[in-house]
Amino acid sequence: MSFPQFAFNNVRRNARQYFAYLLSSSFMVMIFFTYAVFIYHPAIENSPMGTMTRTGMTIATVIVYVFAFLFVLYSISVFLKSRNREFGILTILGAEAKQINWLIFLENVLIGAIAIVTGIASGMLLSKVFLLISTKVIDMDELPFYWPVKAMLLTAGAFTALFLVISLFTLLFIRKNQVLELLKGTSKPKTEPKANLFLAILGVVLLTVGFTVLRVKELDPVGLMIAAVTGIMGTYFFYSQLSVWIVRMLQRNRATTWKGTNLLWISEMSYKIKDNARMLFLVTVVVALASMSTGFVLAMQQSIKSVYLDNPYALSYSYYSNADETKVQEELALIENRLQTEGLEYKRADVDTIYYRLSANGEDSLHIMPQSQYDHLAAMMNTKPAGTLGENEALLAETPNAAKKSKGKLTSTDIELSGQPYSFSLENRTDRIAAVVYSGRLLVVTDTMFEELRGGKQTDELSVTHTYPFILPDSQGLPQKDDPETKLGLELSEWNRSAISEGYIESRAENYYTNKQGFSLFSFIGVFVALIFSISTASFLYFKLHTELSADQAMYHSLSKIGLSAREMNISATIQIAVLFFIPILVAALQSLVVLDPILGYLDVPNVNGPVLAASSAFLAAQMVYFLIARARYIKSLNRMMV
């Protein structure tokens, strides 16, 4: 038997050990290949979404590739640790260190080759379905199937390099241990896990610092970096120190620990958490990143939808007071002509507003409108008019979305125009009429007061805008790609960007459709990346359980001799596996809520809890499936050892 045959037989006889690793590696190759198929598709270049789609897919392939490298590196290190006894026997039989290195190198290359072939083959089978689903989700024209030669070469080359580098890298994991130490393998007696109280407290402090930084008034890149570093370090100390300390405290509670099989699983968990601290930390970080990205996309999609539903104006044409009035009327006539050509009935209003910047950075602003124009819009939409306003009284109307972002109700406001201070007592109202301005906030004053305010000198803090909003009475529901309003909005927005125009056209359907298409792309990419993360994290846990199986079998076999029943063993083992599988998901969900809430609040995106909980629930459901499979296989192996 030649040496390559020996390596092949090693892989074949350890197929059960390598199966999960091979399956996960093949899945990563397949996803990488399908993204590459999309990137190199000839029709992508001519698509309106081509540049953004290709950029998004390229980013996804890089993420998949980097994660594949880390996943393979971790998996190989776990396998090598579990095979110490095998290496010890080979050493006794006369194998030299370089021969063992060559054996490991050949095995890794063989598994890598199988993963590349099966990944590309499965990718080819699913590429047509992938193209069909992706174009439906992103709402692009259907992409025909083609022979992805470039994608095949890129995938084969990238992953061949990855497995070769990993194969060379893994040789560093093989320590020059004594034969006796190798023969002991993973069965060496474990030292009692101990927690460093200082590091445990440091972990709490780091997590507190990260939480506090995210709650400051103004977020910036430096603050986010500090929160990320302290959060990651704090999470590691949570698993390696704080969790061990918590278990130790639990062990001291005799009323709980000495009840039933609690003593068995609590004692074992103190060892398992300490041994698996790095793995639990890695799984938590991966799931947290995936939950945050998924939650962010879902929250933004909800925000886009709510912004559209808040806006009753299908189109609006705005211009400043210094514009050429003749050209403005020509452009306005063109818009009305296009509406009539498409057979769309509409109502048009004429609105004047004063833009007033409340803060120096321009992030907080008001638009001031005369009462008569507000009442005219209210009559067109059959809503409540402003009512009777006194000289120093005003109505603060906000769209529902803007009202959610407001920090409570205002009872009064002070403004200063052209050096003249004005103070108004306010009535607050949530009203879709306010969508006539981009901020969604209108300060409605009397006509006399409006003219007085407009008479001031126009500056960066004060400017007068003229807007013609168009209302489509029959418009309802969310716009689709082929709706007349969407097609007209896309056409007019494109014309407005390309022409030298006096005004600015805003289309709610175009804004919604463009943003929806962009976030649908990120959502589509995120689903597949999150799926990879989910499968890989389950593989991490499965590998660790497999490496500890022999020691657990010996322990439960001994305990069964002194009276431990199969039912008690099942309960104890199930609790331990559940802790390893579900604690990272719960910690990651909590971290996602803590991190995304201030970030999306800073971006004026409300209701972050729902999307984050939805993303975390999806990971929890997937993890439940993996848990049931891993538990069934693990319990079955342990049952064989029970007396």
C-alpha positions in Angstrom: 0.0 0.0 0.0 1.4 3.4 -1.1 1.5 6.4 1.2 -1.3 8.2 -0.8 -3.4 5.1 -0.5 -2.8 5.1 3.3 -4.0 8.7 3.5 -7.1 7.9 1.4 -7.9 4.9 3.6 -7.6 7.1 6.7 -10.1 9.5 5.2 -12.4 6.7 4.1 -12.4 5.0 7.5 -13.0 8.2 9.4 -15.8 9.3 7.1 -18.2 9.7 9.9 -15.8 12.2 11.6 -15.2 14.1 8.4 -18.7 14.1 7.1 -20.0 17.3 8.8 -16.8 19.2 7.9 -16.9 18.0 4.3 -20.6 18.9 4.0 -20.0 22.4 5.4 -17.0 23.0 3.2 -18.9 21.9 0.1 -21.8 24.2 1.0 -19.4 27.1 1.3 -17.9 26.3 -2.1 -21.3 26.0 -3.6 -22.4 29.5 -2.2 -19.2 31.1 -3.4 -19.7 29.5 -6.8 -23.3 30.7 -7.2 -22.3 34.2 -6.2 -19.6 34.1 -8.8 -22.1 32.8 -11.4 -24.1 35.9 -10.7 -21.1 38.3 -10.8 -19.9 37.1 -14.2 -23.3 36.9 -15.8 -23.2 38.8 -19.2 -26.6 40.4 -18.6 -25.6 42.0 -15.3 -23.5 44.7 -16.9 -26.5 46.1 -18.9 -28.9 46.0 -16.0 -29.9 49.2 -14.2 -29.0 47.5 -10.9 -25.9 45.9 -12.4 -23.2 47.9 -10.7 -24.7 47.7 -7.2 -25.7 44.1 -7.6 -22.2 43.1 -8.7 -20.6 45.1 -5.8 -23.0 43.5 -3.3 -22.3 40.0 -4.6 -18.5 40.6 -4.6 -18.7 41.7 -1.0 -20.6 38.5 -0.2 -18.1 36.3 -1.9 -15.3 37.9 0.1 -17.2 37.4 3.4 -17.8 33.7 2.4 -14.2 33.2 1.5 -12.8 34.8 4.7 -15.2 32.9 6.9 -14.4 29.6 5.0 -10.7 30.1 5.8 -11.4 30.6 9.5 -13.9 27.7 9.6 -11.6 25.2 7.9 -8.6 26.3 10.1 -10.7 25.8 13.3 -12.1 22.5 12.1 -8.7 21.1 11.2 -7.3 22.1 14.5 -10.1 20.3 16.3 -9.6 17.1 14.2 -5.9 17.1 14.9 -6.4 17.3 18.6 -8.8 14.4 18.5 -6.2 12.2 16.7 -3.3 12.6 19.1 -3.6 8.9 20.1 -3.4 7.9 16.4 -0.3 9.9 15.9 1.2 8.4 19.0 0.7 4.9 17.7 2.2 5.8 14.3 5.2 7.2 16.1 5.7 4.0 18.1 5.5 2.0 14.8 8.3 4.1 13.4 6.7 7.0 11.6 8.8 10.1 11.4 7.5 13.6 12.0 7.8 14.5 8.4 5.8 11.4 7.4 3.0 12.4 9.8 3.0 15.9 8.4 2.8 14.5 4.8 -0.1 12.3 5.9 -2.0 15.2 7.3 -1.2 17.3 4.2 -2.5 14.6 1.8 -5.7 14.1 3.9 -6.5 17.8 3.9 -5.8 18.1 0.1 -8.0 15.1 -0.6 -10.9 16.5 1.5 -10.5 19.9 -0.1 -10.6 18.4 -3.6 -13.8 16.5 -2.8 -15.3 19.6 -1.4 -14.4 21.7 -4.4 -15.8 19.2 -6.9 -19.0 18.5 -5.0 -19.5 22.2 -4.3 -19.1 23.3 -7.9 -21.2 20.3 -9.1 -24.1 21.2 -6.7 -23.7 24.8 -7.6 -24.1 24.0 -11.3 -27.3 22.1 -10.5 -28.7 24.9 -8.5 -27.4 27.9 -10.5 -30.5 28.2 -12.6 -32.7 28.2 -9.5 -30.4 30.7 -7.8 -30.5 33.0 -10.8 -34.3 32.7 -10.9 -34.8 33.4 -7.2 -32.3 36.2 -7.0 -33.9 38.1 -10.0 -37.3 37.7 -8.4 -36.2 38.9 -5.0 -34.2 41.8 -6.4 -36.9 42.5 -9.0 -34.6 42.3 -12.1 -35.3 40.9 -15.5 -34.9 37.2 -15.6 -31.3 36.1 -16.3 -30.8 33.2 -18.7 -28.6 30.3 -17.9 -25.0 30.3 -19.3 -21.9 28.2 -18.9 -20.0 29.9 -16.0 -16.4 29.1 -17.0 -15.0 32.1 -15.2 -17.0 31.3 -12.1 -15.7 27.7 -12.2 -12.1 28.8 -12.6 -12.4 31.5 -9.9 -14.0 29.1 -7.4 -11.6 26.2 -8.1 -8.5 28.5 -7.9 -9.6 30.3 -4.8 -10.5 27.2 -2.8 -7.5 25.2 -4.1 -5.3 28.0 -2.7 -7.3 28.0 0.5 -7.0 24.3 1.2 -3.3 24.3 0.3 -2.6 27.2 2.6 -4.6 25.6 5.4 -2.9 22.2 4.8 0.5 23.9 5.3 -0.8 26.0 8.1 -2.1 23.0 10.1 1.4 21.5 10.3 2.1 24.3 12.9 -0.6 22.7 15.1 1.3 19.5 15.5 3.4 19.8 18.6 6.5 17.7 19.0 5.0 15.9 22.0 6.3 12.9 23.8 4.8 9.6 22.7 3.2 8.9 26.1 1.4 12.3 25.9 0.2 11.6 22.4 -1.1 8.2 23.4 -3.1 9.8 26.3 -4.8 11.9 23.6 -7.9 13.7 25.0 -8.3 11.2 27.8 -5.9 13.0 30.2 -7.4 13.9 33.5 -8.7 17.5 33.4 -7.7 20.0 36.0 -10.5 21.6 38.0 -11.7 24.7 36.1 -11.0 27.9 38.0 -12.1 31.5 37.3 -9.9 34.5 37.7 -12.0 36.9 39.7 -10.1 39.9 38.3 -10.7 38.8 34.7 -14.3 38.0 35.5 -14.8 41.6 36.9 -12.9 43.0 33.9 -15.3 41.2 31.6 -18.3 42.9 33.3 -16.5 46.3 33.1 -15.8 45.8 29.4 -19.4 44.9 28.6 -20.6 47.9 30.7 -18.2 50.2 28.8 -19.5 49.0 25.5 -23.1 49.4 26.5 -22.5 52.9 27.9 -20.6 54.1 24.8 -23.5 53.0 22.6 -25.9 55.1 24.7 -24.1 58.4 24.3 -25.9 61.1 22.5 -23.7 61.3 19.4 -22.4 58.1 17.8 -19.2 58.3 15.8 -16.8 55.8 14.2 -14.5 56.0 17.2 -17.3 55.3 19.6 -18.5 52.3 17.5 -14.9 50.9 17.4 -14.6 51.2 21.2 -18.0 49.5 21.7 -17.0 46.7 19.3 -13.6 46.0 20.9 -14.9 46.2 24.5 -18.0 44.1 23.6 -15.9 41.4 21.9 -13.3 41.2 24.7 -16.1 41.3 27.3 -17.9 38.4 25.6 -14.7 36.3 25.6 -14.2 36.9 29.3 -17.8 36.1 29.9 -17.3 32.6 28.6 -13.8 31.9 29.8 -14.1 33.5 33.3 -17.5 34.8 34.3 -19.6 31.8 33.2 -17.2 29.5 35.1 -17.6 31.6 38.2 -21.4 31.5 37.9 -21.3 27.7 37.7 -19.0 27.6 40.7 -21.5 29.7 42.6 -24.3 27.4 41.5 -22.4 24.4 42.8 -22.2 25.9 46.3 -26.0 25.9 46.4 -26.6 22.4 47.8 -30.4 22.7 47.6 -30.2 22.9 43.8 -27.0 21.0 43.0 -27.7 17.9 45.1 -31.2 17.3 43.6 -31.6 14.4 41.2 -29.0 14.4 38.4 -28.2 18.1 38.8 -24.9 17.3 40.5 -23.8 15.4 37.4 -24.6 18.0 34.7 -23.7 21.0 36.7 -20.3 19.6 37.5 -19.8 18.6 33.9 -20.8 22.1 32.7 -18.1 23.7 34.7 -15.6 21.7 32.6 -17.4 22.0 29.3 -17.8 25.8 29.4 -14.2 26.3 30.3 -13.0 23.8 27.6 -15.3 25.3 25.0 -14.9 29.0 25.9 -13.2 29.9 22.6 -15.7 27.9 20.5 -18.7 29.4 22.3 -17.2 32.9 22.0 -16.6 32.4 18.2 -20.2 31.1 17.7 -21.6 34.0 19.7 -19.7 36.6 17.6 -20.7 35.0 14.3 -24.4 34.7 15.2 -24.4 38.2 16.6 -22.9 39.7 13.4 -25.4 37.7 11.3 -28.4 38.8 13.5 -27.3 42.4 13.5 -26.9 42.5 9.7 -30.2 40.7 9.2 -32.0 42.9 11.8 -30.6 46.0 10.2 -31.8 45.1 6.7 -35.3 44.1 8.1 -35.5 47.4 10.1 -34.6 49.5 7.0 -37.1 47.7 4.9 -39.8 48.4 7.4 -38.7 52.1 7.5 -38.9 52.3 3.7 -42.4 50.9 3.8 -43.6 53.2 6.5 -42.1 56.3 4.7 -44.0 55.4 1.6 -47.3 54.8 3.5 -46.8 58.1 5.3 -46.6 60.0 2.0 -50.0 60.8 0.3 -48.2 62.7 -2.6 -47.4 60.6 -5.6 -45.1 63.3 -7.0 -43.9 66.6 -5.9 -42.0 69.3 -7.9 -40.0 71.8 -5.8 -37.9 74.9 -6.6 -36.4 77.8 -4.8 -37.6 81.4 -5.2 -34.7 82.5 -7.3 -35.5 80.0 -10.1 -36.5 80.9 -13.7 -40.3 81.0 -13.5 -40.8 80.5 -17.2 -38.7 77.3 -17.2 -40.4 76.1 -14.0 -43.8 76.4 -15.7 -42.5 74.4 -18.8 -41.2 71.6 -16.5 -44.4 71.6 -14.6 -46.4 71.3 -17.8 -44.3 68.4 -18.9 -45.1 66.5 -15.6 -48.8 67.1 -16.0 -48.7 66.0 -19.6 -47.0 62.8 -18.7 -49.6 62.1 -16.0 -52.4 62.7 -18.5 -50.7 60.5 -21.1 -50.5 57.6 -18.5 -54.2 58.1 -17.8 -53.6 59.0 -14.1 -56.1 61.2 -12.4 -54.5 63.7 -10.0 -55.0 66.7 -7.8 -52.4 69.4 -7.7 -51.7 71.9 -4.9 -49.5 74.9 -4.7 -47.5 75.2 -1.5 -45.0 77.7 -0.1 -42.8 76.7 2.8 -40.0 78.4 4.7 -37.1 76.1 5.6 -35.7 76.9 9.1 -32.6 75.1 10.4 -32.9 74.5 14.1 -29.4 73.1 14.7 -26.0 74.1 13.3 -25.5 70.7 11.5 -28.8 70.9 9.8 -30.1 67.5 11.2 -33.0 69.2 13.0 -35.2 71.5 10.9 -38.7 72.8 10.5 -40.7 73.8 7.5 -43.1 76.7 8.1 -46.4 76.8 6.1 -49.3 79.3 6.1 -52.6 78.1 7.5 -54.6 78.7 4.3 -52.4 76.3 2.3 -52.5 73.7 5.0 -56.3 73.9 5.1 -56.4 73.6 1.3 -54.3 70.4 1.5 -56.6 69.1 4.2 -59.7 69.7 2.1 -58.1 67.8 -0.8 -57.4 64.8 1.4 -60.6 65.1 3.5 -58.8 65.5 6.8 -59.0 67.9 9.7 -58.0 71.5 9.0 -55.7 73.5 11.2 -58.5 75.2 13.1 -58.2 78.7 14.6 -54.7 79.9 15.3 -53.8 83.1 17.2 -50.8 85.3 16.3 -48.4 83.5 18.6 -50.0 80.0 18.2 -48.9 77.3 15.7 -49.7 73.8 14.8 -46.8 71.3 14.7 -47.9 68.6 12.2 -45.7 65.5 11.8 -46.0 62.4 9.7 -46.5 59.2 11.7 -42.9 58.2 10.9 -41.5 61.5 12.0 -43.7 61.5 15.2 -42.1 58.2 16.2 -38.6 59.8 16.0 -39.6 62.8 18.0 -38.5 62.9 21.6 -41.9 63.7 23.1 -44.4 66.4 22.4 -43.4 70.0 22.2 -45.5 72.6 23.9 -43.6 75.6 22.5 -40.8 76.6 20.2 -38.6 79.6 19.7 -37.2 80.6 16.3 -35.1 83.6 15.2 -35.3 85.0 11.7 -33.3 88.0 10.5 -32.4 88.8 14.1 -36.1 88.9 15.2 -37.1 86.3 17.9 -40.5 84.6 17.7 -42.1 82.4 20.3 -45.0 80.0 19.5 -47.2 77.9 21.8 -47.9 74.6 20.0 -50.6 72.2 19.3 -49.2 68.8 18.2 -50.8 66.6 15.5 -49.8 63.5 13.6 -50.8 64.1 10.0 -49.7 62.7 6.6 -50.1 66.3 5.2 -46.6 67.0 6.6 -45.1 64.6 4.0 -45.1 67.6 1.6 -41.7 68.4 3.1 -38.8 65.9 3.3 -38.4 66.2 7.1 -42.1 65.3 7.7 -42.4 68.2 10.2 -44.6 71.3 9.5 -45.0 74.4 11.6 -48.3 75.8 10.5 -48.8 79.5 11.4 -51.3 82.2 10.4 -51.0 83.7 6.9 -50.1 87.1 8.4 -47.3 85.6 10.5 -46.0 83.6 7.5 -45.7 86.7 5.3 -43.9 88.5 8.1 -41.4 85.6 8.4 -41.0 85.3 4.7 -40.0 89.0 4.5 -36.8 88.3 6.3 -33.4 88.0 4.6 -32.9 84.5 3.1 -29.8 82.7 4.5 -28.6 79.1 5.0 -31.0 79.0 8.1 -33.9 80.4 6.1 -35.0 79.8 2.5 -38.3 79.8 0.8 -39.3 76.8 -1.2 -42.2 76.5 -3.7 -43.7 73.0 -4.1 -46.4 71.5 -6.3 -47.6 68.2 -4.7 -49.6 65.8 -6.9 -52.2 63.5 -5.3 -53.5 60.4 -7.0 -56.9 59.6 -5.5 -57.0 56.0 -6.7 -53.5 55.2 -5.4 -53.4 52.4 -2.8 -51.1 49.7 -1.6 -47.4 49.4 -2.1 -46.2 50.1 -5.7 -45.0 47.3 -8.0 -42.5 47.5 -10.8 -45.1 47.6 -13.6 -47.5 50.0 -11.9 -48.0 53.3 -14.0 -47.0 55.4 -10.9 -43.7 53.5 -10.5 -42.8 53.6 -14.2 -43.6 57.3 -14.4 -41.7 58.1 -11.2 -38.6 56.2 -12.5 -38.9 58.0 -15.9 -39.3 61.5 -14.4 -36.6 61.0 -11.8 -34.2 59.8 -14.4 -35.1 62.8 -16.6 -34.7 65.2 -13.6 -31.2 63.8 -12.8 -30.0 64.0 -16.4 -31.5 67.3 -17.5 -30.5 70.8 -16.4 -33.7 71.5 -14.4 -34.8 74.4 -12.4 -36.6 72.2 -9.8 -36.4 68.9 -8.1 -38.8 66.0 -8.7 -39.5 63.6 -5.9 -41.5 60.4 -6.6 -42.6 58.3 -3.6 -42.9 55.2 -5.8 -39.4 55.7 -7.3 -38.0 56.2 -3.8 -39.7 53.2 -2.4 -38.9 50.9 -5.4 -35.3 51.9 -5.6 -34.6 51.6 -1.9 -36.6 48.3 -1.7 -34.6 46.9 -4.6 -31.3 47.9 -3.0 -32.2 46.4 0.4 -33.8 43.3 -1.3 -30.3 42.7 -2.7 -28.7 43.0 0.7 -31.4 40.9 2.2 -30.9 38.2 -0.4 -27.1 38.2 0.1 -27.6 38.3 3.9 -29.9 35.2 3.9 -27.2 33.0 2.2 -24.4 34.4 4.3 -26.4 33.9 7.5 -27.2 30.4 6.3 -23.5 29.7 6.0 -22.9 31.1 9.4 -25.7 29.0 10.9 -24.5 25.7 9.4 -20.9 26.5 10.3 -21.7 27.3 13.9 -23.7 24.0 14.2 -20.6 22.2 12.7 -18.4 23.9 15.3 -20.5 22.5 18.1 -20.8 19.1 16.5 -17.0 18.8 16.1 -16.5 19.7 19.8 -19.1 17.1 20.9 -17.5 14.5 18.7 -14.0 15.1 20.2 -15.4 14.8 23.7 -17.5 11.7 22.9 -14.9 9.1 23.9 -14.4 10.7 27.3 -18.1 11.0 27.9 -18.7 7.4 26.9 -16.2 6.2 29.4 -17.7 8.4 32.2 -21.3 7.3 31.6 -20.2 3.7 31.2 -18.6 3.9 34.7 -21.7 5.7 36.1 -24.1 3.1 34.7 -22.2 0.5 36.7 -23.1 2.2 39.9 -26.8 2.7 39.1 -27.2 5.6 36.6 -30.1 4.8 34.4 -30.4 5.5 30.6 -33.1 8.1 31.3 -31.0 10.0 33.8 -28.1 9.9 31.3 -30.4 11.3 28.6 -31.5 14.2 30.8 -28.0 15.1 31.9 -26.5 14.9 28.4 -29.4 16.8 26.8 -29.1 19.7 29.3 -25.3 19.9 28.6 -25.8 19.9 24.8 -28.6 22.4 25.0 -26.5 24.8 27.0 -23.7 24.6 24.3 -26.2 25.1 21.5 -28.5 27.8 22.8 -26.5 30.0 25.2 -24.6 31.6 22.3 -27.9 32.3 20.4 -29.4 34.0 23.5 -26.3 36.1 24.2 -26.0 37.0 20.5 -29.7 38.1 20.4 -29.2 40.3 23.5 -26.0 41.8 22.0 -27.9 42.5 18.7 -30.6 44.4 20.6 -28.1 46.4 22.6 -26.0 47.4 19.5 -28.7 48.0 16.9 -31.1 50.0 19.0 -28.9 53.1 19.4 -27.4 52.7 15.8 -30.8 52.6 14.1 -32.1 55.3 16.5 -29.2 57.5 15.3 -30.3 56.8 11.7 -33.9 57.7 12.7 -35.2 54.1 12.1 -37.8 53.2 14.7 -39.0 49.8 15.9 -35.7 47.9 15.9 -36.8 45.2 18.4 -39.1 43.4 16.0 -36.6 42.9 13.2 -33.8 41.8 15.6 -36.1 39.4 17.4 -37.3 38.0 14.0 -33.7 37.4 12.9 -32.7 35.9 16.3 -35.8 33.7 16.2 -34.8 32.4 12.7 -31.3 31.5 14.1 -32.9 29.9 17.1 -35.3 27.8 14.9 -32.3 26.6 12.8 -30.3 25.9 15.9 -33.1 23.8 17.3 -33.0 21.6 14.2 -29.3 21.1 14.5 -29.6 20.5 18.2 -32.2 17.7 17.7 -30.0 16.0 15.1 -26.8 16.3 17.2 -28.6 15.2 20.4 -30.1 12.2 18.7 -26.7 11.0 17.3 -24.9 11.8 20.6 -27.4 10.1 22.9 -27.4 7.1 20.6 -23.6 6.8 20.9 -23.8 7.1 24.7 -26.6 4.5 25.0 -24.3 1.9 23.5 -22.0 2.3 26.5 -24.7 2.0 29.2 -24.7 -1.3 31.1 
